[in-house]
Amino acid sequence: MTDFTIAPERAECADAIEALHEDAFGPGRFTRAAFRLREQGPHDAALSFVALSAAGELLGSVRMTPVVTGASGHHGYLLGPLAVAVAHKNRGFGRALVRRAVEETGATGTARFVLLVGDAPYYNPLGFVPVPKGRVLMPGPVDPTRLLVHPLGDKAVPGALAGMVMHESRSTTTPAPASP
Ligand SMILES: CC(C)(COP(=O)(O)OP(=O)(O)OC[C@H]1O[C@@H](n2cnc3c(N)ncnc32)[C@H](O)[C@@H]1OP(=O)(O)O)[C@@H](O)C(=O)NCCC(=O)NCCS
């Protein structure tokens, strides 16, 4: 197993992460609903993580973007893109990145959920469950079976999830503690 560390994303990782996304998703990534949401505003670098080898090589990356749900105004995060370098797949880096990002997001105490668009068989064991069909809208078409949520705190689902998901910067509400 490659020796690796998970660390918060730093600005100097940006080019390597972009190259990783190009390799993993290709140009089609720009048309995805999750991308459309992410282009509404910046990701949160403090809750976005990279997996690095002992030599400092980028092995994988996960980003977290602050979002709100339209009707409720509840705050959460959109997880993604998650990508692992082709040469380093199936060594646990992807799961380690997701676990760390979810754990740190939960520790903020203000986010009620982590949402993502992805493959349920990969994310189910990491605590993600399907969003009830029709409950939330993304800014683009999404296969409803791929819209998954990880609750944070005890009030997260289903109450906090309703309506259009948008970048937090478009919201007029401020984050409130997720738990009493
Ligand atoms: C998906 C991805 C992030 C997984 O990262 P990884 O570090 O290779 O995966 P892990 O080592 O954490 O987990 C490997 C396990 O997940 C499984 N797995 C990988 N991708 C999967 C998928 N899309 N659906 C279901 N299972 C998947 C592997 O078969 C393996 O199963 P095993 O443990 O039973 O052998 C990586 O393959 C990748 O970058 N893919 C291209 C981009 C992408 O699809 N991102 C996710 C969008 S949903």
The ligand as an ORCA input file, in Angstrom:
! r2SCAN-3c Opt
* xyz 0 1
  C     -14.540      6.373     -8.232
  C     -13.122      6.597     -7.692
  C     -13.034      7.969     -7.055
  C     -12.846      5.519     -6.639
  O     -11.610      5.802     -6.019
  P     -10.600      4.620     -5.608
  O      -9.590      5.192     -4.692
  O     -10.140      3.952     -6.842
  O     -11.602      3.644     -4.839
  P     -11.401      2.946     -3.413
  O     -10.050      2.313     -3.370
  O     -11.780      3.891     -2.345
  O     -12.524      1.831     -3.500
  C     -12.351      0.766     -4.383
  C     -13.617     -0.064     -4.392
  O     -14.676      0.715     -4.928
  C     -15.186      0.066     -6.074
  N     -15.595      1.095     -7.021
  C     -14.820      1.981     -7.651
  N     -15.568      2.771     -8.447
  C     -16.835      2.365     -8.295
  C     -18.070      2.787     -8.856
  N     -18.135      3.786     -9.731
  N     -19.200      2.142     -8.467
  C     -19.139      1.129     -7.584
  N     -18.000      0.682     -7.022
  C     -16.848      1.297     -7.382
  C     -14.037     -0.773     -6.589
  O     -14.494     -1.830     -7.385
  C     -13.460     -1.274     -5.276
  O     -14.266     -2.296     -4.744
  P     -13.646     -3.407     -3.755
  O     -13.118     -2.703     -2.545
  O     -14.807     -4.296     -3.473
  O     -12.542     -4.073     -4.548
  C     -12.058      6.467     -8.823
  O     -12.207      5.222     -9.444
  C     -12.137      7.561     -9.876
  O     -11.466      8.583     -9.778
  N     -12.979      7.337    -10.912
  C     -13.150      8.307    -11.981
  C     -13.932      9.509    -11.505
  C     -15.243      9.123    -10.867
  O     -15.973      8.319    -11.408
  N     -15.517      9.753     -9.695
  C     -16.673      9.462     -8.882
  C     -17.917      9.948     -9.456
  S     -19.278      8.943     -8.887
*
